[in-house]
Amino acid sequence: QSALTQPRSVSGSPGQSVTISCTGTSSDVGGYNYVSWYQQHPGKAPKLMIYDVSKRPSGVPDRFSGSKSGNTASLTISGLQAEDEADYYCCSYAGSYTLVVFGGGTKLTVL
Amino acid sequence: QVQLQESGPGLVKPSETLSLTCAVSGYSISSGYYWGWIRQPPGKGLEWIGSIYHSGSTYYNPSLKSRVTISVDTSKNQFSLKLSSVTAADTAVYYCARQKEMTNNWFDPWGQGTLVTVSS
């Protein structure tokens, strides 16, 4: 069982928006603004999409945005495109003992 | 640009030690950042294994700490993972990645990953 809880799957049609949640506790997501999100296509390595809750690395489309409220972080993808179909993972700092925790991953299907 | 490449045996026998190396190009490990190992069992999610700073300071997942050793060789610009007493549960794709910090711990970029199967 992963430390952070994500829905197993979400779906949306091209052009629509979807939001993927990542729920933790006050010891990880809720306690720090150190949440990152990764996109992983089948057979490929994960790619950083969001860091520091809401910052986008250079080259990541502004259709991807991140936010946090309490113990839940969210990744929103607007204007869905076929290429967005992938698995998405959240990650958070979890204090000086556990350090790094990932979510279980969410499969995004573009209908 | 920064590139990472994992290497090592693809098959390890149960109870033996898994050993992998991550070669870094386009960036000197000694210049900063942390360097991490993450694994992904087939069909499952990501699990952080541990990380190292160029000074040699190490940080491990508490659930794996007793079996993990991560080391760095700045002269070769690479870092390594050893996981002892492996079982079938350690079968996974193993990734290396550059890590910003241990607190602000985003990983970028990642290596392509290498599949390690534990089987006799």
Interface residues (C-beta under 8 A of the other chain):
Chain A: S2 Y32 Y34 S36 Y38 K44 A45 P46 K47 L48 Y51 D52 P57 Y89 C91 Y93 Y97 T98 L99 V100 V101 F102 G103 G104 G105
Chain B: G36 I38 G45 L46 E47 W48 S51 Y59 N61 P62 Y95 K100 M102 T103 N104 N105 W106 F107 D108 P109 W110 G111 Q112 G113
